[in-house]
Amino acid sequence: MPLRPLLPAVLLALLISIIVGVLAVGRDSGLTLGIALSLFAAQVVITLFRINAPVWQGTSANDTDWAWSNTVLAALVYAWAATGMFALYSLTGLYWQHWWQYGLAMALFAAAAFFFAAYLLGGRGPIPREKALPILMLVTAAQAAAIVVGLIWLIVSDKLHSGRQDWAANHIFVIGGIVLAIISMVSLLSYRRYLATSQLPTS
């Protein structure tokens, strides 16, 4: 299923999660913030599985639109994380000196993912989409590995219970990281299925 008809629901969940998140930080409620951010995460994951289900079922054997959609979803997660950083730390009394650096980094990751989706997977790049796909999967695998390492570090270093001013950022890091890891894993599974079905003889 293509992403475009599902996009309004994702964008609405993004907006609601940021608004409720700002209110939650204003009330110093980590639980409410977690629920607000998880709302967007759940919507992204539901959308992700709806997009990739036809690939797994073999009903879109030679179609690579799923790769474009997954990349745009990842870009939206990065954009959501950047928006969250800027909103939670500029619209509330919470202060953390590094929020803008991480927010800017997330924005750059979002821009890079959007560029990859539009320029390479969108068919306007210098190489065909079929040749761009293996490159994307290498980047996706590297992203998944980096995210898993980062999540382990957050948990092992007890950052989630530090009580410092980066508590809101850590919520974004963990929930966003989990969603991006899921997107990466699903993309790799879809790519494996795509390779298997595209090599089958056609009658």
C-alpha atoms as one frame of an Amber mdcrd trajectory, in Angstrom:
protein
   0.000   0.000   0.000   1.431   3.430  -0.887   2.259   5.936   1.819   0.453
   8.950   0.383  -3.123   8.050   1.457  -1.809   7.139   4.928   0.260  10.306
   5.318  -2.450  12.584   6.820  -2.917  10.235   9.793   0.860  10.154  10.399
   1.145  13.943  10.238  -1.849  14.375  12.551  -0.290  11.993  15.086   2.972
  13.947  14.808   1.218  17.241  15.547  -0.798  15.861  18.455   2.212  14.155
  20.030   4.241  17.391  19.957   1.415  19.521  21.386   0.642  17.061  24.178
   4.375  16.600  24.749   4.869  20.322  25.338   2.003  20.337  27.826   3.450
  17.265  29.545   6.893  18.839  29.945   5.223  21.974  31.306   3.654  19.792
  33.991   6.910  17.856  34.505   5.116  14.599  33.665   7.393  12.005  32.135
   4.559   9.487  31.910   2.344  11.817  29.895   5.263  12.715  27.643   5.963
   9.036  27.018   2.331   8.405  26.109   2.261  11.429  23.791   5.407  10.383
  21.956   4.242   6.776  21.792   1.086   7.925  19.979   3.173   9.014  17.011
   5.358   5.918  17.255   2.332   3.616  17.150   0.887   5.381  14.120   4.192
   5.113  12.258   4.522   1.391  13.011   0.928   0.693  11.917   1.551   2.608
   8.691   4.836   0.782   8.180   3.231  -2.660   8.351   0.394  -1.620   6.031
   2.957  -0.447   3.465   5.144  -3.555   3.632   2.467  -6.251   3.961   1.996
  -6.596   0.157   5.732  -7.177  -0.248   5.727  -9.964   2.305   2.630 -11.494
   0.702   4.312 -11.445  -2.703   1.613  -9.311  -4.327   4.058  -6.574  -5.380
   7.029  -8.617  -6.502   8.661  -6.076  -8.814   7.435  -2.928  -7.058   9.957
  -0.897  -5.062   7.571   1.808  -3.834   7.834   0.303  -0.361  11.456   1.435
  -0.204  10.477   5.029  -1.003   7.678   4.921   1.568   9.886   3.427   4.288
  12.554   6.060   3.656   9.996   8.866   3.882   8.672   7.364   7.117  12.202
   7.339   8.559  12.634  10.964   7.456   9.387  11.868   9.217  10.600  10.219
  12.413  13.804  12.271  12.289  11.758  15.411  11.550   9.446  14.585  14.468
  12.444  14.164  16.766  13.902  17.498  15.625  10.548  19.229  16.098  10.225
  17.644  19.527  13.646  18.893  20.593  12.929  22.441  19.498   9.388  22.474
  20.923  10.032  20.792  24.273  13.026  22.972  25.098  12.039  26.310  23.562
   8.338  26.407  24.452   8.696  25.268  28.065  10.823  26.214  31.054  12.948
  23.088  30.660  16.577  23.870  29.850  19.321  21.667  28.480  22.332  23.219
  26.798  22.673  20.554  24.124  19.070  20.402  22.916  19.623  22.563  19.840
  22.648  20.534  18.732  20.733  17.277  18.802  17.693  18.963  17.275  19.793
  20.287  14.414  21.393  16.868  13.885  17.950  15.248  13.690  16.833  17.880
  11.192  19.888  17.163   9.020  19.190  13.418   9.143  15.595  14.128   8.102
  16.757  16.285   5.196  19.213  13.590   4.071  16.511  10.904   4.157  14.051
  13.111   2.258  16.757  13.837  -0.322  17.514  10.145  -0.766  13.821   9.355
  -1.163  13.167  12.155  -3.649  16.381  12.105  -5.665  17.458   8.472  -5.788
  14.349   6.424  -5.034  12.123   8.971  -6.741  13.572   8.071 -10.117  15.243
  11.435 -10.754  18.726  10.387  -9.713  21.730   9.446 -11.826  21.194   5.729
 -11.258  18.042   3.593 -11.552  16.007   2.878  -8.459  16.899  -0.819  -8.655
  20.594   0.079  -8.338  19.958   2.646  -5.604  18.117   0.049  -3.523  21.201
  -1.960  -2.420  22.894   1.290  -1.370  19.852   2.206   0.692  19.852  -1.208
   2.358  23.514  -0.826   3.365  22.717   2.539   4.918  19.657   1.021   6.576
  21.689  -1.810   8.113  24.280   0.666   9.407  21.499   2.816  10.837  19.948
  -0.155  12.621  23.282  -1.145  14.163  24.022   2.409  15.326  20.569   2.787
  16.856  20.784  -0.501  18.745  24.183   0.499  20.165  22.807   3.896  21.157
  19.760   2.423  22.884  21.924  -0.053  24.802  24.174   2.805  25.906  21.189
   4.860  27.107  19.904   1.940  29.159  23.265   0.823  30.561  24.332   4.371
  31.499  21.042   4.855  33.390  20.358   8.036  31.425  16.637   7.390  31.555
  16.558   7.820  35.342  19.228  10.468  35.773  16.789  13.191  36.862  18.719
  15.752  34.831  17.368  18.295  32.346  17.865  15.950  29.406  15.043  13.658
  30.546  12.667  14.897  27.827  15.350  14.456  25.159  15.982  10.917  26.361
  12.295  10.117  25.855  12.643  11.249  22.243  15.891   9.324  21.803  14.438
   6.056  23.099  11.030   6.142  21.418  12.405   7.557  18.171  15.263   5.068
  18.224  12.931   2.124  18.693  10.727   3.259  15.807  13.714   3.812  13.508
  15.077   0.391  14.439  11.722  -1.175  13.543  11.648   0.694  10.232  15.172
  -0.515   9.488  14.403  -4.140  10.313  11.169  -4.118   8.320  12.958  -2.537
   5.353  15.643  -5.205   5.404  13.009  -7.948   5.600  11.093  -6.391   2.715
  14.271  -6.132   0.669  15.011  -9.803   1.272  11.472 -10.699   0.233  11.720
  -8.383  -2.789  14.898 -10.120  -3.948  13.320 -13.552  -3.512  10.110 -12.739
  -5.385  11.715 -10.668  -8.154  13.926 -13.625  -9.086  10.995 -15.990  -9.497
  10.183 -16.921 -13.103   7.088 -15.293 -14.512   4.586 -17.217 -16.588
